[in-house]
Amino acid sequence: MEKVTVCVDVMGGDEKPEVVLGGIAEALKADPDLTVLACGPAEIVDPFCAQHAGRAEALHAPDVITMEDDPIKAVMRKRKSSIVVGCRAVRKGNAQGFFSAGSTGACTAAAAAFVQPFKYRDGSEVRSVRPCLTSALPNMAGGVTVLADMGANPDVDPRDMMHFALMASAYARIVCGIENPRVGLLSNGTEDEKGSKLTKACFPLFKEKVPGFVGNREGTDLLSGSTDVMVADGFAGNVALKSVEITVKFLLKELKSALYSSPRAKVGALLAKPALSSIKDKISGDAIGGAMLVGLKGVVLIGHGATSVEAVKNGTLATARAVRGKLVETIAGSIDGLVA
């Protein structure tokens, strides 16, 4: 396999740095051609890197951006934080990808400032491609549905949405292995004329410019498996995602309550425990590792704050996989009018 260097934010997430370091160690075991830049305070990363000499290198970052910090202000003021230093490592070419389970807002701001988005020519103007958060959700057909945008851009125009569709399709092909992804536009009905002013303006543009476009799709199609990619503005996409997450949590809570409601039900719960654990693992997000911020000149993956060793391992490996799969180059090739 191609050798890849991934920078990992050791201070990202709600858990102790030891959890992230454990995930890095597992990723190194799983991928012999992987090198990791462990980014964090010297007293935390130096001993770990000494134990993994040749596979892990320390990248000192004494500052930490917390979940309570204002994302943009923190990125501007905490220039020696693990998130900023990690993104700058990608910009400098010291790493090909960055993984963090830290603040989504701070990661997005730092990535936009230092990894930098692609630029494209729009008539006489040069504009930046809006990076969008993209990830895959399990669906009822046994596969996954890629959702973009998951919350990075609440206010967008039709051309931004078209870019989301093209970038998410590239993600579906490279990361999820879907050869010819079917692309749906999230709306309030499947008829061509349905939707808000934004989605109505997007429809003809998608029809002309987006390969595999299958038309408008409703929120129920997010998990139905009728499309491989679902495109939305960051506001609608985030609302849809959070609605799915809380629905799943509610159903699991109610199911658990019902299964432990009587001695007979408890016997059934014991028998069903392996199946329920499998369902929980499938929807936890640990297997995917996080959401990819696509549209940048480097690979950036943002994990869940409530991370685990398994999630860090898979997030680090997913970042390396996206680098090897030439995700950035594929996205660049899918957008017309890119400029250096």
N, C-alpha and C positions, 0 to 999 in steps of 0.2 A: 504493500500500500504506500501511497504518497505520504511523506513525512509532513506533519502539520503542527504548528504551534498555536495554542489557544491560551489567551489570558483569562484567568478566573478571578473574580472579585471575592476574596476570602471573607470580607466583612459584610457581604450582602446577605439579606434574609433575616428572619426573626430568631433563628437558632444561633448557638454559639459558633465561633469560627471553626471549632473542632469538627462540626458536622460538615462544613464545606470542605475542609481538608480531608476528611474521610471519603467524601465523594470524589475528590480529585485522585486520591490513592486508588480507588476502585476503577476510575476511568483509565488510569495509567496501566493497571493490570489488564484491562479489557482491550486496550489498543496499544500494541508495542511500538507503533510508529508515531505516537503522540508525545509531544512535549508541552508542558504547562508552565506559563508564567503565573506564579502565585502572587497576587497583588494584595498587599496589606501592610500593617505595621511590622517593622523588622523583627521584633521580639516574637511575633506569631509565625511569620513565614520562613524565617531563616532556619530554625530547627527542622521544620518539615522538609525544606529543600535539601538540607544536609543529609537527611535520611533517604532522599530520592535523587541523589547526585546524578547528573546526566540526563534526567527525565523531567526534573522540576527546577525552575530558576526563580529566585526571589526578585520581586519588583516592589520596592519600598514605597508605601503610601501611608504616611502617619495619620492623615485625616480620615474621618468617616462621615458620610452623608447619611443621616438617619431618616426614618419614615416620617418624622415630625417636621423635618426641614422643608422650607419652601424650595421646590426642585430647581427652579431657574436661578434663584439667589444663591443657593448652595453650590451649584456648578460654577458660578462666577466667583464666589468667595473661597471655596474650598478646593483650590487648584491642585492640592496634594492629596485629595481623597482617592480612595481605591477606584471609584467609578470614573473619575476624570483621568487618572493616570492610566487606567486600563484602556479607555477609549483612545487616548493619545498613543498608546503602544501599537494599536492597530493602524492609526494614521501614519506613524513613523515606519511601519513595516516590520516591527519587532515581533508582532503576532498577526495571524491572519484572521482571527476571530476573537470575540469577547463574550464571556458569559457572566451574568450577575443575577442574583436573586434579590437585589436591592430595590430601592424606590424606582417604580416604573417611570414616573415623571422625570426624575433625575437622570436615569439611564437614557431616556429619550432625548432630553435636552443636551446631555453630554455627547451622545452619539451624533446628533445633528450638528453640534458645534465642532467636533474634533474628527470623527470618522467621515462626516459630511455626506449629504445626499447628492445624487446625480443632478446635473443641470440639463435642461433641454431648451431648444429654441421654439418660442411660440410667436410666430409672426416676426416682428422686429424686436421682441423682448426675449431675454434669457431668464427663465424661471427655474426654481429648484423643484425637483420631484418631492412630493410629500411622503416621507417614510410612514408606513402603516404597520400596525401590530397584526401579525398573522399567526394562526395556529390551527391545529387539526382537532376536531371533535369526533368522538365515536358516533356512528350512525346506526340506524336500525337494519341497514342492509349488510352489516358486518364489516363495513369499511370505515372511512373517515370523511368528514366534510371540512374543508378549509374555510375559515371565516376571516374576512378582512373588510374593514378595519375593526379591531376590537376595542378601540378607544383612544387612539393617539390624535385623531383629527375630528373634532365635533362639527366643524364648519368647513365644507369643501365645495368645489365646483365640479361639473360633469367631467372635465378633463382629469382632475385628481382621481375621481372614481374609476375612470377608464384605466389609469395607471395602477390603481389598486387591483383591478381585475387581471391585468397582464402580469403583475408581480405575484399575485396569489396563485395564478396558474403555473408560473415558473416554480413556485414553492411546492405546489402539488406534484409537479413532475419530478423535481429533484429530491425533495425531502420525503414525500409520501409514495413515490413510485407510480403515480397515476399517469399513464401515457398520454391520453387525450382527455383532459379534464373538462367536464361539463360545467359551465359557469352560469349561475343564476343571480339576478338582481333582487335584493330583499325589498319587498313591497307589501301592500295590503290586499293583494289579489294577484292572480296569475294572468288576468287579461292584459293585453298590450297597453291599453289606455289607463290602467290603474296606477296610483301612486301619488306622491307629493310632487311639487314643482321640480324638485331636484331629480327624483327618479324618472319622471316623465322626460326630462331633458337628457338623462343618461341613456334611455332606451335606444333611440336611433344611433347614438354614438357607439354603444356596445354592439349593436347589430352590424355596424359597418366595420368596427375596428377590433373586436374581441373574438378570437377563434374559440369555437365551442360554446358560444352564448346560446342559452336555451330559453331566455325570456325571464319575465318576472316570476318570483317565487315568494311564497308566504313564510311567516315565521315557523310554521309547522314543518316546513321542508328543511330546516336547519339540521334536524336529526333523522329525517326520513330516508336519506340516501338517494333522493331523486336528483341531486346535483353533487358535484365534487367540490365546487367552490361557491361560496355565497359572499356577495359583495354588498357592503353597506357603508354609509358614512360612520365616523367614529362614535357619534351619539347613538344612533339606532343600533349599531353593532354591539356596543357596550351594554345597552339595555337588554338586547336579546341574549347576550352571553350571561349576564347576571341573572336574568329570569330563568334560564336553563339551569344554572348552578343552584339557585335556591329551590327550584322545583325538585331537582334530584336529591338535595339534602332533606327536603320535607318528606319525600316518598320513602327514603331510607330510614328516616326517623320513625315514620308511621309504621313501616314494615317491621322494624325492630321492636316497637312497642307492642304490635299485634303478636309477634312471635314469642314474646315473653309474658303474655297476658294470662297464661294458665299452665299448669304442669304438662298437659298434653301438648300445648303449643311449644313449650320449651324443648320437648323431645324433637319436634319438627325443626326448631331453630338449630339444634345441634347438628342435625342431618343436613340442613341447608347452609351451614356456616361456610364451607369451602366455596359454594356458588356465590354467596353474598360477598365474600372476600374478593373473589374474582371480579365481580361487578364494581366493587369499591376501587380496586386497583385500576380498572379500565377507565373510570371517570375521574380519578384523582389528579391526573395531569403529570404524575411522576414519570410515567413511561415516555412522555414527549419531552419533558424537561422545562418547557416554557413556551413563550411566544417569540417568534422571530420579528425583528424590526427590519423590514425589507425596504429597499429604495436607497440604501447607503452604499458607499464604496468599500464596504467591508462587512463581514458577518457579525451581527450583534443579536444575541439571544437573551431574553429577560425571563428569569424563572419566577416561580411563586414565592412570596415572602415567607410563608410557612413551609420552608423547604425541608428536605431530608437528604440523607446520604445517597439514596437511590436517585432522587431528582437531580442532585448536583452531578452525579455520575452521568446520567442520561443527557442532561443539558450540555455538559462538556463534550460528550461523544456526538451529540446532534450538531453542535457547532462545528466540530471537525468534519463531520459528514457533509455538511453544507459547503464547507470550503473545498473538500475533495470533489464534490459534485458540481463545482463551478456555478453555484447559485448566483453570486454577484454578477458574473459574466453573462449568465443566461438572462437575468433581468435586464442588464444593460442592452443586450441584443434584442429585447422585446419592445423597447420604447423608441419610437421614432424621434429623430431630431436631437439626440443627445450631443452635448458639446463637452469638450475636455474641461 
